[in-house]
């Protein structure tokens, strides 16, 4: 299961050690700011650290106006539900797009 520590919304952080992303090698912490966006293709190898997932409470996931639903959401976005200790996956990019549990059971539709 994912590692989380209450990181800010919309962030994915690779912490400590050395991580290889495609042909980019980073030692320390890699941070993107200023609205950086893009697509990473290929394998992610984080053998000396860990990947930190976006986190949100169950209340935030269910709230249509929360940043988890309004900023950076796309089909396949993964969020760790800190209230219920489970992974949730977005089915679409809209604020009202459903979140499903990683095991495919029980959906949450923001309202």
C-alpha positions as CSV (number, residue, x, y, z in Angstrom):
1,X,0.0,0.0,0.0
2,X,1.1,3.6,-0.5
3,X,3.2,5.6,1.8
4,X,1.6,8.9,3.0
5,X,2.4,11.7,5.4
6,X,-0.2,14.4,4.7
7,X,1.5,15.9,1.7
8,X,-0.1,18.9,-0.1
9,X,-2.8,18.1,-2.7
10,X,-1.7,17.5,-6.3
11,X,1.8,16.4,-5.4
12,X,3.6,13.2,-6.0
13,X,7.0,13.2,-4.2
14,X,9.9,10.8,-4.5
15,X,11.8,11.1,-1.2
16,X,15.4,10.4,-0.3
17,X,18.0,8.3,-2.0
18,X,18.4,8.1,-5.7
19,X,15.4,7.6,-8.1
20,X,15.6,7.0,-11.8
21,X,12.8,8.3,-14.0
22,X,13.3,7.2,-17.6
23,X,16.8,8.6,-18.2
24,X,16.7,11.3,-15.4
25,X,18.5,10.4,-12.2
26,X,17.8,12.5,-9.1
27,X,19.6,12.4,-5.8
28,X,17.7,13.9,-2.9
29,X,14.2,15.2,-3.4
30,X,12.7,16.0,-6.8
31,X,10.2,18.9,-6.7
32,X,8.0,20.4,-9.5
33,X,6.4,23.7,-8.9
34,X,4.8,26.5,-10.8
35,X,2.1,24.4,-12.4
36,X,4.5,21.9,-14.0
37,X,2.7,19.3,-15.9
38,X,3.5,16.4,-18.3
39,X,3.5,12.7,-18.8
40,X,6.0,10.2,-17.5
41,X,6.1,7.0,-19.6
42,X,8.1,3.9,-19.0
43,X,9.2,2.3,-15.7
44,X,9.7,4.2,-12.5
45,X,12.5,2.8,-10.4
46,X,12.7,4.1,-6.8
47,X,14.9,1.5,-5.2
48,X,16.5,3.8,-2.7
49,X,13.4,5.6,-1.5
50,X,9.7,5.5,-1.9
51,X,6.9,7.1,-3.8
52,X,4.4,9.2,-1.9
53,X,0.8,9.3,-3.1
54,X,-1.6,12.1,-3.0
55,X,-3.7,11.9,0.1
56,X,-7.2,13.0,1.1
57,X,-9.8,12.2,3.8
58,X,-13.1,10.5,2.9
59,X,-14.9,13.8,3.4
60,X,-12.6,15.5,0.9
61,X,-13.0,12.7,-1.7
62,X,-16.8,13.0,-1.4
63,X,-16.8,16.9,-1.6
64,X,-17.3,18.1,-5.2
65,X,-15.6,21.5,-4.4
66,X,-12.5,20.0,-2.8
67,X,-9.2,20.4,-4.5
68,X,-8.9,16.6,-4.8
69,X,-11.8,16.8,-7.3
70,X,-11.1,20.1,-8.9
71,X,-7.3,20.2,-9.5
72,X,-5.3,17.7,-11.4
73,X,-7.9,14.9,-11.4
74,X,-7.9,12.6,-14.4
75,X,-9.1,9.1,-15.1
76,X,-6.7,6.8,-13.3
77,X,-5.7,9.4,-10.6
78,X,-4.8,7.5,-7.4
79,X,-5.5,9.0,-4.0
80,X,-4.9,7.4,-0.6
81,X,-8.0,7.7,1.5
82,X,-6.5,8.5,5.0
83,X,-9.9,8.0,6.8
84,X,-10.3,4.4,5.6
85,X,-6.7,3.4,4.7
86,X,-7.4,2.5,1.1
87,X,-6.6,3.5,-2.4
88,X,-9.2,5.3,-4.5
89,X,-9.0,5.6,-8.3
90,X,-10.8,8.3,-10.3
91,X,-12.9,7.2,-13.2
92,X,-12.8,10.6,-15.0
93,X,-11.5,14.1,-14.9
94,X,-14.7,16.0,-13.9
95,X,-15.2,17.1,-10.3
96,X,-18.2,14.8,-10.2
97,X,-16.4,11.8,-11.7
98,X,-16.7,8.8,-9.5
99,X,-13.8,7.4,-7.3
100,X,-13.7,3.6,-6.9
101,X,-11.8,1.5,-4.4
102,X,-8.7,-0.1,-5.9
103,X,-10.4,-3.5,-5.5
104,X,-13.2,-2.3,-7.7
105,X,-15.9,-2.3,-5.0
106,X,-18.1,0.6,-3.8
107,X,-17.8,3.9,-5.7
108,X,-18.0,7.4,-4.2
109,X,-19.5,10.1,-6.4
110,X,-18.6,13.6,-5.2
111,X,-21.6,15.8,-4.5
